């Protein structure tokens, strides 16, 4: 993909294993081998040294490593089946200058084997493993004679080649299937299946699906054993079944072959349908809420199975797809219902973890949540929602390997743009096979010709994108990315990933505030105003660029119970705020804020402030929803003092139930006024509408057009003062809040006028961020050479932010700087997630 960078999925690896992006200090060379291997444990890159040995005396090898150069971590084996989660044995290790880590019987006075950290001048011995800790720690000066020949050491870091300085480790067995080219970091030997023969563990440094290290075990055949791979099946049984006698998990689904044939271990009850060791299986425990219509739920959950069977992964028996198997547990009674993680911790027995998944099914509808790369979650019984949430457990995110969300060429049910329908058809939702992956989309330079047949792309003509397409020969399609009504030959710029929602860039926390924010451009600089949380002061910040703001300045003698207004000209800005006795105004620039003065002629009504050809216009909304306008005059006398006066403004033939805003089209000079009204007089529907005016004089504007935004049946709502702006290219953009919830919460939207009248009468309406991003106050937006800035007050409860936090967003037009593309969901599940989601068993 050249210089383009795509994200790596980030998951919590295991207790104590932090992923750190550091350069490995030791390089290793590898050689191929055809022996099958299986993943045992994973770590972050901060884990450099590895070793194995039987610490707890159960006959099966355990693995040790050092995390962060100070934590000695242990993963015990559970009956040789799987590893248990990492536990920190001690956090007092000093590994700087260490040569290697070994497990050996280094001190006969200590029972069992010990972990030995070999330094240049000494050895640190940890022994007496019991209850998750080492009872003894000794330091032995010198290390002469200490090495792989001394006591059967199981070191993961061999002595360096004196010529090259490269530590050599042979890769025994097969490479990680999701990243066959992964680099070998080290290897060590230990008896993982308890047959008395040392097996090989190879440590790989992987970058897919995220940066991590994985220890893969290759079992060494033991001629004396009738079960070479320790999966619970004899060689004859393996031959009869067609399974691999040297691979304990022939189909790579994380379930040992013997479990799939003889039954699950530890007395765990299996699913309703039989498992197949030659076809990948996922077991899901269904925990329904009490009162759920189980007949309807079962029908819907059967449809979820269809989605997984359709995944085009290849199984050892030659078939394709993945089989889901359900076990229905007793209903969860009302007194035990609650957050899925709490319910799961109570009802999902730890003995089942590492074997199966658990899903709390709460109703027949959609929605849900799940742990990412885990085994717990919840969902409605809607088959698409259930498959989506289980997909998270199996390692899938919402965006594939792209950083930007909702890529239109990622037709996956994991993508919120397509999680309930594809091409307008709810029955067509799917996991993406990644067939469009070769095309990388960059919103700053989009080609309106795609090298795919029209039939493969026509889903983009439907909800939620509504792009215009046209076949261009048998194997290509033209697409109007920017909705300008034509297919451009050169690259275009457009926000195209708006299918579920769009964004304005990273949300940067600034202040706790007691109002909606206000933004204004003065010259080329942006200024931001807000009330402090106690509404005792009005403060201003100046944008410095690169998402940085100046320290706040306090306006003198300025407080209010209402949202402040800002308006800027080429040379100066004005702060307006309302008190019970009317409106007050203060002139400001980059360094000073004047003492506020009362505007006597203005009524104590809802007000809007803006400019027309760099003249400040003030517009009040009357009780009859009509508008009254004044031009602001603010001359300075010879002493430099400012006096304020109002001159009658134009008669604006427009009514609105919210304060209005306006913008001048740079192409023809017409003024666009935007507000809200109801198409039905008896219903307060607050539909947004716009009117276009030709400026005949400073006192006369002639209305030439008026339209409901979204069309006569559009219903695009606007419940607070909108923000209306034109880009330099003349594109009309409106930021507005939606209709309020009963508690006052409002979603936020960016609406853009487009040439494609087939899409909501020429309006592209996009929700900002997500359904959890809510405010109770008007929002702010402004354009300048510094960029497009959006600001709002977070009121959605304490999550990532505190209530009343002022958030500034510095990519207001939503053009993603990072590329996006399609993604192969099935490959990640089949080659990685299906095993790593149940990689560890609980002791």
Secondary structure, 3 states (H helix, E strand, C coil): CCCCCCCCCCCCCCCCCCCCCCCCCCCCCCCCCCCCCEEEEEECCCCCCEEEECCCCCCCCEEEEEECCCEEEEECEECCCEECCCEEEECCCCCCCEEEEEEECCCCCCCCCEEEEEECCEEEEEEEEECCEEEEEEEEECCCCCCCCCCCCCECCCCECCCCCCECCCCCCCCCCCCCCCEEEEEEEECCCCCCCCEEEEEEEECCCCCEEEEEEECCCCCCCCCCCCCCCCHHHHHHHCCCCCCCCCCCCCCCHHHHHHCCCCCCCCCCCCCCCCCCEEEEEEEEECCCCHHHHHHHHHHHHHHHHCCCCECCCCCECCEEEEEEEEEECHHHCCCHHHHHHHHCCHHHCCCCEEEEECCCCCCEEECCCCCEEEECCCHHHHHHHHHHHCCCCCCCCCCCCCCCCCCCCCCCCCCCCECCEHHHCCCCECCCCCCCECCCCECCEECCCHHHHHHHHCCCCCCCEEECCCCCEEECCCCCCCCCCCCECCCCCCCCCECCCCEEEEEEECCCCEEEEECCEEEEEEEECCCCCEEEEEEEECCEECCCEECCCCCCCCCCEEEECCCCEEEEEEECCEEEEEEECCCCECCCEECCCCCCCEEEEEEECCEEEEEEECCCCCEEEEEEECCECCCCCECCEEEECCECCCCCCCCCEEEECCCCCCEEEEEEECCCCCCCCCEEEEEEEEEEECCEEEEEEEEECCCCCCCCECCCCCEEEECCCCCEEEEEECCCCCCCCECEEEEEECCCCCCCCCEEEEEECCCCCCECCCCEEEEECCEEEEEEEECCCCCCCCCCEEEEECCCCCCCCCCECCCEHHHHHHHHHHHHCCCECCC
